[in-house]
Amino acid sequence: MKRNDDVALLAPSVVLLAGATSLGLGGVTQSLSKHRGLGIEDPINMVGFILLAVGGWTFSATFLKRNRKDD
């Protein structure tokens, strides 16, 4: 992965953006819902946290792999 490092870093960045968007939509769902307190936003927030964790882990792994000096 010499030339494709930037593209490989772009994919986890998109996953991180999707996770942040999902968390934002969970907040919007909570604030705009007619029936607050039903927990409708909980699955949305769970998906957001999972996407943030997976995106952060893959971004870190790709970044550390990219900065290895044995290329």
JOUR-V940215 format. One record per residue. N is the residue number from 1. RES is the residue in one small letter. NEAR is the number of other C-alpha atoms within 12 Angstrom. Layout:
N_RES_NEAR + N_RES_NEAR
This chain:
1_m_15 + 2_k_15 + 3_r_10 + 4_n_12 + 5_d_20 + 6_d_18 + 7_v_17 + 8_a_24 + 9_l_27 + 10_l_20 + 11_a_23 + 12_p_27 + 13_s_26 + 14_v_21 + 15_v_27 + 16_l_28 + 17_l_23 + 18_a_26 + 19_g_27 + 20_a_26 + 21_t_21 + 22_s_26 + 23_l_26 + 24_g_22 + 25_l_24 + 26_g_25 + 27_g_22 + 28_v_19 + 29_t_23 + 30_q_22 + 31_s_17 + 32_l_14 + 33_s_16 + 34_k_11 + 35_h_12 + 36_r_15 + 37_g_13 + 38_l_13 + 39_g_17 + 40_i_21 + 41_e_25 + 42_d_22 + 43_p_19 + 44_i_25 + 45_n_26 + 46_m_21 + 47_v_25 + 48_g_28 + 49_f_25 + 50_i_21 + 51_l_27 + 52_l_27 + 53_a_22 + 54_v_23 + 55_g_29 + 56_g_27 + 57_w_20 + 58_t_24 + 59_f_28 + 60_s_22 + 61_a_18 + 62_t_25 + 63_f_23 + 64_l_16 + 65_k_19 + 66_r_22 + 67_n_16 + 68_r_13 + 69_k_8 + 70_d_8 + 71_d_9
